[in-house]
Amino acid sequence: MRPFGYLLFLLLCTACQPPAEDTATATSAEAAHLGAVQLAVTGNATAQPHFQEGLLLLHSFEFEDARTAFLQAQAADSLMVMAYWGEAMTHNHPLWRQQDPEAGRAVLAKLAPTPAERQTLAATPLEKAFLGTVEILYQEAGTKQERDQAYANAMAELRAQYPDQQEVAAFYALALLGAVPLGRDEAASEQSARIAQGIIAENPQHPGALHYLIHAYDDPAHAAQALSAANSYAKVAPAAAHALHMPSHIYVSMGMWPEVISSNIASWDASVQRMERQGLDDNARSYHALHWLTYGLTQQGRFAEAEQLMQDFKTYTQNEPDRGARSYMVAMLANYRVETDDWDNPVLSSLAAERADLNILSQATYQFMEGWQAWRNNDAPQLAQVIKAMEKARKNATYQVSDTGTPMCSAAGSSRSLPNQLDIDQAHVLALELQALQAQLAKKPAETERLLKAATELEAQLDYSYGPPRIALPAYELYGRWLLEQDRPAEAAQQFAYSLAKGPGRLAALHGAWQAAVATGQTTRADELAEQLMNQLRLADIAAKNKFLPTSLLSAR
């Protein structure tokens, strides 16, 4: 077991050695529409294009295909050290808070048994330095969070050694984001963004710089600063399904629903083409993109199209869906039902049957749907039973907390079986919402409001929820609806404003805000919201227009 200090010392010492002469840069991977990078590595001509393709795929988080490319490079040149570095890096997913340390260590051991022996095989100072940083990621000392921070520190030192090397800069930008233990760290995000912007100024085709800039500004308060990168990324790397999806992170944060839909159609199609090309099963479909696509359609009131995608999803997952697919079953069904109010669809009733091995948030989300149905049916005993089960599950989950981070993309946050504190807190918000409904059934308005306030206060403390809401019904909206029912529209308006700040352009929040504006006599505000609703619902179904554009609104416009 090697301490952090030894590996960092090894990394910095080797960075001063003279370069070997048998290096080459391959650019043929650009033809595969994955972007462009500039990194000279040691290896024969046959291995070079495989390495370059792997590196480009790595930047777009296409980890499995990147691993395949790095393995092909190793097959062509078994002494290509950077191909082993690349393969090891595919087992570390920093923004998803995932790592397979055993797999990463196995890759390094395949190259040579010890860090010192591996260093002797690297031909250039830069290769030795990159190899030294990955040793830090996979050493046995420390927790994952400590290794992530040590890796980021090492990349900072490497950046100082190689200030003009774009790949060093790109992986440092990523390391800064990956070392943040919880939520958004303003300083780390801004530093990462500046680095990415510097790379883009020199190389607008760099997939990593575009990708990491999007992640650095992936929330409503900062999204506009990454809009240009979002618009470029899918064009730069259209062969990567994840690159086609990533712009929609910015589009969701800005309420740009047509762009959300088109991005995820492209990403979904790319994943299906990959599945067919490689002969993979249905679990290779990008249910992540399908989830975001379905959500985007609901925000335009295109409920029939969203329902068709849900039915298609049921077809795709009939044969042994993996845990990730089943996690999406829960999340998609909850978002679909909340946004469309389609709670009695018999075709969708059998979705997400197997949930025992899913994460606490996935289980709580499904229980929320069960509780909501009980509330709709005025079934107080059933609602109480659901709430009791949620409380027991949440208590059990507190004994299994793995970390406090939240994945910045992918199904990682909900498909992990082990919970983190964010999962537990979001599950708690859902439980508080059901408890408020329980109090409402019992005709206890003061208790109802106390619980709704508790739900909104807890949700306000949590990280921004990327993409479709992980708390399927935002507590602000539930509280806002209740306040409208209590004839307290001014207070309701505040809750809908909070919801729109976290979810710009959310259809239900816009509708609630319009209702509150009308009720308080704010004519100008009501007219503005009405205009936005009508534009957003231009392609909506009749059912959605009836739900969100009542006759009074249509006649007023």
Secondary structure, 3 states (H helix, E strand, C coil): CCCHHHHHHHHHHHCCCCCCCCEECCCHHHHHCCCCCCCCEECCCCHHHHHHHHHHHHHCCCHHHHHHHHHHHHHHCCCCHHHHHHHHHCCEEHHHCEECHHHHHHHHHHHCCCHHHHHHHCCCHHHHHHHHHHHHHHCCCCCHHHHHHHHHHHHHHHHHHCCCCHHHHHHHHHHHHHCCCCCCCHHHHHHHHHHHHHHHHHCCCCHHHHHHHHHHCCCCCCHHHHHHHHHHHHHHCCCCHHHHHCHHHHHHHCCCHHHHHHHHHHHHHHHHHHHHHHCCCHHHCCHHHHHHHHHHHHHCCCHHHHHHHHHHHHHHCCCCCCHHHHHHHHHHHHHHHHHHCCCCCHHHCCCCCCCCCCCHHHHHHHHHHHHHHHHHCCCHHHHHHHHHHHHHHHHHHHCCCCCCCCCCCCCHHHHCCCCCHHHHHHHHHHHHHHHHHHHHHCCCHHHHHHHHHHHHHHHHHCCCCCCCCCCCCCHHHHHHHHHHHCCCHHHHHHHHHHHHHHCCCCHHHHHHHHHHHHHCCCHHHHHHHHHHHHHHCCCCCHHHHHHHCCHHHHHHC
